[in-house]
Amino acid sequence: MSKIKQNNPFLKLSGLFFDFFTAFLLLFLIHLLAPKSYYIENKDAIYGLEFSNTMQELGFKNGDKIISINNQPVKKISEITNMILLNPNTIIKIKRNNNYTELKISDSEVIQILQSEGTPIKVKFTPNIEEGKIQNIKQTKEKFSFTKVLENYQTYIKGAYDFINPKKNYKKISEMNLNSNSFTENISLLVFCCIIVGILNILPLPGFSFGNFIISFIELRRGKKFNLKKKNIVGLCLIFIVILFIFLPHI
């Protein structure tokens, strides 16, 4: 590269933008090439939900219909568990015997759910047979949507941030299975990793994109470069410290 390009601070941010762009492109291709999937809308869950004993202890009762979580309407019944577990101090609006009520789940109760055995909430598929007839589960076909890609992208970013900076006392929220033969799952893991690296590159520390941008900008203003060997040593040490800071809470 020419000397002008070498001294351009904005080139130091190229890695940062590349990480997020690569993650978005991979996620876009996953949605574009994935076969059409089906899901059950919350309003069509004719067999309802099955709760663990822990959920019943927290105030849920048989026949409850979950309407919204933190004022966000529940579209898919598969989203309920994640919406409860990933939101602090969750407020759940419930329809019970044609009346509406609210349940509040605190952070400590979320930990109680996580530590309980079995799945906190799962779909109940056992059909009710009445007069020899079985109701069919109504499924909705999920179509490709750019809005859905953006929503999933935001979810990945939130998940990556929670991985880097886990909530207090949430030492083990879930286990990630890295031994997968699914191509889609492996690509999804790559998306997750790209976003983690992208978030880390926002740190204003030497060794990370934004930190290198600041150093390069200072060098440009002062008209003199810092010692390259010292910069590399400091950058590598800070990267090592940050990696330890991230992974120690997960051990």
C-alpha positions, 0 to 999 in steps of 0.5 A, a space after each residue: 500500500 502507499 504511505 497515504 493508505 498506510 496512514 489512513 486511520 479509517 482503514 483500521 476499522 475495516 476488520 470491524 465492518 467486515 465482521 458484521 457484514 460477513 455475519 449479516 451476509 451469512 445469515 441472509 444466505 441461510 434464510 434465502 437458501 433454507 427450505 420453507 419451515 412451519 411453525 405453530 402460531 400462539 393463537 393456533 396452539 389448540 393443545 396448549 402448553 405444558 409447564 414444569 412443576 417450577 413454572 406452576 410454583 411461580 404462579 402458572 396454572 393449567 389452561 393459561 394462555 400467554 398473550 404477551 411478554 414485556 408488552 411484546 405479543 407472542 407470535 410463536 409458541 416456540 418463542 415463549 421460553 426464550 422470551 421469558 429467560 432472556 428478559 430481566 424482570 419479565 412481565 407476562 400477560 395471561 388470559 385465564 378463564 376469560 380474564 386477564 392477569 399478569 405474572 412477574 418473573 424476577 431474575 432470581 426466579 429465572 435462575 430457578 427456572 434454569 436450574 430446574 430439571 427438564 424444559 421449562 415450557 414445551 408444546 403439548 402435542 397430545 391430542 384431545 379425542 372428543 367424539 372420535 374426532 382429533 383436532 388437527 394442529 394448524 401450522 403456518 408456513 414461514 416465508 423468506 422475509 428481509 425483516 425476519 433476517 434483520 430480526 434474527 441479526 438483532 437476536 444474534 447480536 444480543 446473544 453475542 453480547 450476553 455471551 461476552 457480558 453475561 448477566 450476574 449470577 447467570 453462570 450457566 444459562 445453556 450449553 452450546 453443542 459444538 458437535 453438529 453435523 448440520 451445515 446450517 447449524 455450523 454456519 449459524 455458529 460461524 455467524 455468532 462467532 463473527 458477531 462476537 469478534 465484531 463486538 470485541 473490535 469496538 473496544 477502544 483498546 490496542 489490538 482491536 479495530 477501534 483501538 487501532 483506529 484511535 492510535 492511528 488517528 493520534 499518530 496522524 495528528 502528532 506526525 510521528 508513529 509509536 514504536 511498532 514492537 511495543 504496540 504489538 506487545 500491548 495489543 496481544 496482552 490486551 487481547 489475551 486479557 479480554 479473552 480471559 475476561 470473557 471465558 472465565 465466567 463460562 467455566 
